[in-house]
Amino acid sequence: MKIRDLFEETFFALSTNKARSGLTMLGIVIGIASVIAMVAIGQGAQNSVQSSIEALGSNLLQVRPGAQRSFGGGVSSGRGSAQTLTIEDVSALKKQILSMKAIAPEISSRYQVTTKGTNTNTSIVGTTDAYASVRNLKMEIGSFLSEQQVQSGAKVAMIGSTVRDDLFGEGGEAIGQTIRINGIQFVIMGVTQKKGGTGFGSQDDMIFIPLTTMQKYLSGNKYVSTISIQGIDASSLSDLETQITNVLLNEHHIADPTSADFNILNQADIVETASSMTKTLTTLLAAVAGISLLVGGIGIMNMMLTTVTERTKEIGLRKAIGAKRIDINRQFLIEAVCMTLIGGIIGILLGVGVSFVVSVLGVTQTSVSLSSVLLAFGVSTGIGIIFGYYPARRAASLNPIVALRYE
């Protein structure tokens, strides 16, 4: 039998009962669309988490104080609650470690901020001019802190876009305006570029002032809450973390590393952990959606077995006039594969469309990859072959004499 004849027969067989063929393909359509959409949602979540972490800074290590314990070794107040890091520690790190790109100490606390009848409660970050580089901070307008402003303890402020909107209205003019932080007047010199994000950790909802000004007028002590260190590249972070640990243990006169009064957060480890979690979520979503593909495959097998029964006489007649076993086998197998391919193509288009709509509506970020589309296409073809093989073999093995007598 010629290839053209095979496809003509396939088209005729599938179009004879359009409703049944359509409903059978629907299972494959839903299965493929579900797999693509679920994988896209999972990959989108992974990309979103990773970009959010990397937005805090590239190749970043953060040194934070250890936990503050009550007298007698009582209940811990949690990491970062102690006051163990100082400007002297920052100076020691600068002198002894040459393999870091930049270092930025910071003191962070929340204060009430007022100006011209409006007010807000936000995070005030006292830091140095290196902070913008270390934490990937860009300015929308104006400039960030300068080394001279930090050294002189200038009463200047750089505000996030959210703070600007809260105090001066959305997109309001902020440069040159004065604000009061804890009753002390500051002049706004710049507005940072919007980064997005919510909660207390959003850089859009922060005000940045010189570290020396923060220590003199607000915190009143020499301690810093975080030391952010930027490595040269991601591969050097582990070695850099070891060097930082050794320097600080020596500065704090601690012999046992397990008794360290500080802890180091490695951005690469955080990204790896978050990626691992989202990959597991993506796999789970794809597995759940894959169940519908199995159901769709069973539906195809059921239809093909029914078709074999209905066309028993036709099969007997074909064999009687010279059709070979392989011709019958090939015909029914191609019918099954065509159904899954058509369903697979429709399912791919539907899955990509659903992912796009979900992303446009802002429900969640999605990311459709070529690998997931190719995988879905391959799976749909495989389902047609696997679930179409048995009915095709059954049709090919029919005895022509018995088939011709079938009622």
C-alpha positions in Angstrom: 0.0 0.0 0.0 1.4 3.4 -1.0 2.0 6.1 1.6 -0.6 8.4 -0.1 -3.2 5.7 0.1 -2.4 5.1 3.8 -3.0 8.8 4.7 -6.2 8.9 2.5 -7.6 5.9 4.4 -6.6 7.4 7.7 -8.3 10.7 6.9 -11.4 8.9 5.8 -11.5 6.7 8.9 -11.0 9.6 11.3 -13.6 11.8 9.6 -16.2 9.1 9.4 -17.0 9.6 13.1 -15.8 13.2 13.8 -17.4 13.4 17.2 -15.7 10.3 18.5 -12.3 11.2 17.0 -12.6 14.7 18.4 -13.4 13.5 21.9 -10.6 11.0 21.9 -8.1 13.7 20.8 -9.4 16.0 23.5 -7.7 13.9 26.2 -4.3 14.3 24.4 -5.0 18.1 23.9 -5.8 18.6 27.6 -2.8 16.5 28.7 -0.2 18.2 26.5 -1.6 21.7 27.2 -1.5 20.9 31.0 2.1 19.7 30.9 3.3 22.7 29.0 1.4 25.2 31.1 2.5 23.6 34.4 6.1 23.4 33.4 6.0 27.0 32.2 4.5 28.1 35.5 7.2 26.2 37.4 10.1 27.5 35.3 8.6 31.0 35.6 8.6 30.7 39.4 12.2 29.5 39.3 13.3 32.4 37.2 11.4 34.9 39.3 12.9 33.6 42.6 16.4 33.6 41.1 16.1 37.1 39.6 14.7 38.4 42.9 17.7 37.0 44.8 20.2 38.2 42.2 18.6 41.7 42.2 20.0 42.1 45.8 23.5 42.0 44.4 25.7 39.9 42.1 28.3 37.5 43.6 27.2 38.6 47.0 28.2 37.5 50.5 26.5 39.0 53.6 28.1 38.9 57.0 25.6 39.3 59.8 25.9 39.3 63.6 25.2 36.1 65.5 22.3 35.5 67.8 21.9 37.5 71.0 21.5 35.2 74.0 20.2 36.1 77.4 22.4 35.8 80.5 23.3 32.3 81.4 22.9 30.9 77.9 19.2 31.2 77.8 16.8 31.7 74.9 18.3 32.9 71.6 16.8 36.1 70.1 17.6 34.9 66.6 20.4 35.5 64.1 21.4 39.1 63.5 20.1 40.3 66.9 23.6 40.6 68.5 25.9 43.6 68.1 29.3 42.0 67.1 30.3 43.6 63.8 32.1 47.0 63.8 33.8 49.4 61.4 37.1 47.9 62.6 36.0 44.6 61.2 35.3 46.2 57.8 38.8 47.9 57.9 40.4 44.5 58.7 38.6 42.8 55.8 39.7 45.6 53.4 43.3 45.3 54.4 43.6 41.5 54.6 41.5 40.3 51.7 42.4 41.3 48.2 40.2 38.9 46.3 37.0 40.9 46.8 35.6 43.4 44.4 33.9 45.7 46.9 32.6 45.9 50.5 29.8 47.9 52.0 28.9 48.0 55.7 25.4 49.0 56.6 23.2 49.8 59.6 19.5 49.4 59.0 16.5 50.3 61.2 13.0 51.6 60.8 12.1 55.2 61.6 9.2 57.6 61.1 9.9 60.0 58.2 7.9 63.3 57.8 7.7 66.1 55.3 5.2 68.9 54.6 2.2 67.2 56.3 2.8 63.7 55.1 4.7 60.9 56.8 5.7 57.2 56.4 7.4 54.5 58.3 10.3 53.0 56.4 13.7 51.4 56.6 16.7 53.8 56.9 19.9 52.3 55.7 23.2 54.0 56.7 25.9 52.8 54.3 28.8 53.9 52.1 29.3 54.8 48.5 30.2 51.2 47.6 26.7 50.0 48.4 25.3 50.9 45.0 27.9 48.7 43.3 27.6 45.8 45.7 23.8 45.7 45.8 23.2 46.5 42.1 21.4 49.7 42.9 20.8 52.2 40.1 19.5 55.8 40.3 16.4 57.0 38.5 17.4 60.6 39.1 20.2 62.3 41.0 23.3 60.5 42.4 24.0 58.0 45.1 26.2 58.7 48.2 29.7 60.0 47.5 32.8 59.2 49.5 33.1 62.8 50.6 29.5 62.8 52.0 30.2 59.6 54.0 33.5 61.0 55.4 31.9 64.4 56.4 28.7 62.8 57.8 26.5 64.9 55.5 22.8 65.0 56.2 21.7 63.9 52.7 19.4 61.1 51.7 18.7 59.0 48.6 15.2 57.6 48.6 13.5 54.6 47.0 10.7 55.1 44.4 8.1 53.8 46.9 9.1 56.3 49.5 9.0 59.1 46.9 5.5 58.1 46.0 4.4 57.9 49.7 5.8 61.3 50.6 5.4 63.4 47.4 2.8 61.6 45.4 3.3 59.2 42.5 6.2 60.5 40.4 6.4 63.7 42.5 9.5 66.0 42.5 11.7 64.9 45.3 15.2 66.2 44.5 16.1 69.1 46.8 13.2 68.5 49.1 13.8 68.1 52.8 12.6 65.3 55.1 12.9 64.7 58.8 14.1 61.3 60.1 13.6 61.0 63.8 13.3 64.8 64.0 16.6 65.4 62.1 16.5 67.2 58.7 17.9 65.7 55.6 18.1 66.9 52.0 17.1 64.5 49.2 19.8 64.1 46.6 18.5 61.2 44.5 15.8 58.7 43.8 16.7 55.0 43.2 15.4 53.1 40.2 12.4 51.0 40.8 13.3 47.3 41.4 10.1 45.8 42.4 9.5 43.4 45.3 7.4 43.7 48.4 7.9 43.6 52.2 10.6 45.0 54.5 13.4 43.8 52.1 12.3 45.9 49.1 14.9 48.5 48.2 12.1 50.6 46.7 10.9 51.2 50.3 14.2 52.4 51.8 16.1 55.6 52.5 19.8 55.6 52.2 22.0 58.0 54.2 25.8 58.1 55.0 26.9 55.5 57.5 28.7 58.1 59.6 25.5 60.2 59.8 23.5 57.1 60.8 26.0 56.3 63.6 26.2 59.9 64.9 22.5 60.9 64.8 20.4 57.8 64.8 22.0 54.5 66.0 24.4 56.2 68.4 27.0 53.4 68.4 29.8 51.9 66.3 28.2 48.6 65.4 26.9 47.7 61.9 24.1 45.3 61.2 25.4 43.8 57.9 28.6 43.8 55.9 27.9 43.1 52.2 30.9 41.8 50.2 31.0 41.4 46.4 33.2 38.7 45.0 35.0 38.8 41.7 32.9 36.0 40.3 30.5 33.2 41.5 33.2 30.5 41.5 35.4 32.4 44.0 32.6 32.9 46.6 33.4 29.7 48.6 37.1 30.6 48.9 36.2 34.2 49.8 33.8 33.0 52.5 36.6 31.0 54.1 38.9 34.0 54.1 36.3 36.3 55.6 35.6 33.7 58.3 39.3 33.4 59.2 39.8 37.2 59.4 36.8 37.8 61.6 37.6 34.9 63.9 41.0 36.4 64.4 39.6 39.9 64.9 37.1 38.7 67.5 39.7 36.5 69.2 37.6 33.3 68.7 39.6 30.0 68.4 36.6 27.7 67.9 34.8 28.3 64.5 31.6 26.8 66.0 31.5 29.6 68.5 31.6 32.3 65.9 29.5 35.4 66.8 28.7 36.1 63.2 27.3 34.1 60.2 27.8 34.4 56.5 25.1 34.1 53.8 26.3 33.0 50.4 24.1 34.2 47.6 25.2 31.2 45.4 24.0 28.8 48.0 20.7 30.6 48.4 20.1 30.6 44.6 21.0 26.9 44.4 18.6 26.0 47.2 15.8 28.1 45.8 16.3 26.6 42.3 16.3 23.1 43.7 12.9 23.7 45.4 11.3 25.2 42.3 12.7 22.4 40.1 11.0 19.9 42.5 7.8 21.9 42.3 8.0 22.0 38.4 8.5 18.2 38.3 5.6 17.6 40.6 3.3 19.9 38.5 4.4 18.1 35.3 3.8 14.7 36.8 0.3 15.6 37.9 -0.4 17.0 34.5 1.1 13.9 32.9 -1.6 11.7 34.4 -4.1 13.3 32.0 -1.8 12.2 29.1 -2.0 8.6 30.3 -5.8 8.9 30.5 -5.8 10.3 26.9 -3.6 7.4 25.7 -6.0 4.9 27.2 -8.8 6.7 25.4 -7.0 6.3 22.1 -6.5 2.6 22.7 -10.2 2.1 23.6 -11.3 3.9 20.4 -8.9 1.9 18.2 -10.0 -1.4 19.7 -13.6 -0.3 19.0 -12.7 0.6 15.5 -11.0 -2.7 14.9 -14.2 -4.5 16.0 -16.4 -2.3 13.8 -14.2 -2.7 10.7 -13.6 -6.5 11.1 -15.4 -7.2 7.8 -13.4 -4.5 6.0 -10.1 -6.0 7.3 -11.2 -9.4 6.1 -12.0 -8.1 2.7 -8.6 -6.2 2.4 -6.8 -9.4 3.3 -8.8 -11.4 0.9 -7.8 -9.2 -2.0 -4.1 -9.3 -1.1 -3.4 -6.8 1.7 -0.5 -8.0 3.8 -0.4 -8.2 7.6 2.1 -5.3 7.7 -0.3 -3.1 5.6 -3.1 -3.6 8.1 -0.8 -3.1 11.1 0.6 0.1 9.5 -2.8 1.5 8.7 -4.2 1.3 12.2 -0.9 2.4 13.8 -0.8 5.5 11.6 -4.5 6.3 12.5 -3.5 6.3 16.2 -0.3 8.3 15.7 -2.2 10.9 13.5 -4.8 11.4 16.3 -2.1 12.0 18.9 -0.1 14.2 16.6 -3.1 16.4 15.8 -4.1 16.5 19.5 -0.4 17.2 20.4 -0.1 20.2 18.1 -3.4 21.7 19.3 -2.3 21.0 22.9 1.0 22.7 22.4 -0.7 25.8 20.9 -3.3 25.8 23.8 -0.6 25.3 26.4 1.6 28.2 25.1 -1.5 30.4 24.8 -2.6 29.6 28.4 1.0 30.4 29.7 1.0 33.7 27.7 -2.4 34.7 29.1 -1.5 33.9 32.7 1.7 36.0 32.4 -0.1 38.9 30.7 -2.8 39.0 33.3 -0.2 39.1 36.0 -1.4 36.0 37.8 2.2 34.6 37.9 5.3 34.7 35.7 5.6 31.9 33.2 8.4 30.7 30.9 7.8 28.4 28.0 11.0 26.6 26.9 11.6 24.9 23.6 12.6 21.8 25.4 9.2 21.4 27.1 7.5 21.9 23.7 9.7 19.3 22.0 9.2 16.9 24.9 5.4 17.3 24.7 5.5 16.7 20.9 7.7 13.6 21.4 5.4 12.3 24.2 2.3 12.7 22.0 4.0 10.7 19.2 5.1 8.1 21.7 1.6 7.7 23.1 0.2 7.1 19.6 2.7 4.4 18.9 2.5 2.7 22.4 -1.3 2.8 22.7 -1.9 2.2 19.0 0.3 -0.8 18.7 -1.9 -3.4 20.4 -5.1 -2.5 18.4 -3.1 -2.4 15.2 -1.5 -5.8 15.9 -4.9 -7.2 16.8 -6.3 -6.0 13.5 -3.4 -7.4 11.5 -3.7 -10.9 13.2 -7.4 -11.4 12.2 -8.1 -14.5 10.1 -9.6 -13.2 6.8 -12.1 -16.0 6.6 -13.4 -15.4 10.1 -13.4 -11.7 9.5 -15.5 -12.0 6.3 -18.1 -14.0 8.3 -18.2 -11.5 11.1 -21.6 -9.9 11.7 
